[in-house]
Amino acid sequence: MTDNAPAPANLRVILAKLGLDGHDRGLKVVARILRDAGMEVIYLGLRQTTDSIVDAAEQEDADAIGLSMHNAGHLTLAPNMVKALAAAELDIPVIVGGIVPDDDVQPLHDAGVAAVIGPGASAIEVAEVVRNAVLAATS
């Protein structure tokens, strides 16, 4: 698959910064990558809460949620997002991107995070990870 291939079923992806992290440059790059790969991106921006993201996911009929983490809160914030979606009875994969130490990847998977994308991932890799997470969630 190339990064310009249309996403299956016009995937709708919510991108957000959960918590107080104010660094969103990378997330804006990811938004463009996913848009260019044929996905519809709903960019919520900075300082979102689990409730605001769950509300948006319900309203927008989202297929995936991408969270950008750069403040070392990923082991708390991402699992809280997964729990909030489960409480709302939404089966939507959560994908974490940003600065996540290798030792933290498995605990995130164990907490229900579908995928973790680190710095340096290519546009093709980013789009494929999102597509694969959605396909795995709907299989």
Secondary structure, DSSP 8 states (H G I E B T S, - for coil): --TTS--TT--EEEEEEESS----HHHHHHHHHHHHTT-EEEEEEEEE-HHHHHHHHHHHT-SEEEEEE-SS-HHHHHHHHHHHHHHTT----EEEEE---HHHHHHHHHTT--EEE-TT--HHHHHHHHHHHHHHHH-
